[in-house]
Amino acid sequence: MKKILVINPGSTSTKLAVYEDDKQVWRESIYHSTEDLAHFHHINEQYEYRRTHTLEALEKSNIALKFDAVIARGGMLKPTPGGVYRINERIKHDLWHSTMEHASNLAAWIADDIASAVGCPSFIADPVVTDELRDIARLTGIPEIPRISVFHALNSRAVSRRYAARIGRKYEDMNLIVAHLGGGISVSAHHYGKVVDVNNALNGEGPFSPERAGTIPARQLVDLCFSGKYTHKELCKMLNGRGGLVAHLGTTDVPTIIRWAHAGDKKHKLIIESMLYTVAKQVGAMHVALHAQTDAIILTGGIAHNEYCVSTLREWLESIAPIVVMPGEDEMGALAMNALGALNNELPLQEY
């Protein structure tokens, strides 16, 4: 039996879990108040604070520092193929000096510190910057603006592996489309174990989502940028944070929007169905990327819990391939699964 510690820092919390093989035996979420975080001016300054809280949580719960592996959420590294990586100094350097600040950049540092003290390996797996795009998928009509791979890589690959195992097949032998439906939406084409195409779920591409604008008409965006009405920061926030459903309706609460739609509100019905329509169109694009040979379409993420959204997508997509619903996003379980696979030599270790 393998004992695995999982570390997953977010903007206002640090999630911890211990697994024995694939069974979660302990879980803790450490909340970091706005007041506590206000003392820090850069994410790197939170390292000692978060490391100390992690160790205190383990001690308080009488979790002995005896692990077979420690695995951390992958941070904002340089674009890299997916898979399990043993944490090395190059990973730590690039996370510390990343141009994109996020709490996940500290995860590998904390994991490696604990693993070094314990005497076990430390890993990351499938960071959001996982990049396996085909060259043909990278180009746009403007050479200075190539397409970039930023998506829900960890959950998308984990549900793909679980589905393949469930039907007695190997992920590496299948063509799958995964639609991760959350605050951001990514639709990825998985061809024999590689994500060969996916929309940039962070910075404005693909479907619009509860809080992101998705693809918008380029000329109209240029005109808006030079209209003088908005600052650079405000426009960036329109793309990520204040776009999508919240821009139209003032909320990201999908169940509430659907209740209004069911009550006869035409605006709410139009906008939620428009969002789902953009998802369906993106799935169609990924079906083309797989040469129209898709084995299954997996719907995952928080919105996949909602039957109205799932049934609407079924109407658009069921003629393409079988629809598989695997709702939610179990990042902790996905990380533990990757660590266990690496320890059991079922998943190869990548070199960053």
Disulfide bonds with the S-S distance in Angstrom:
none
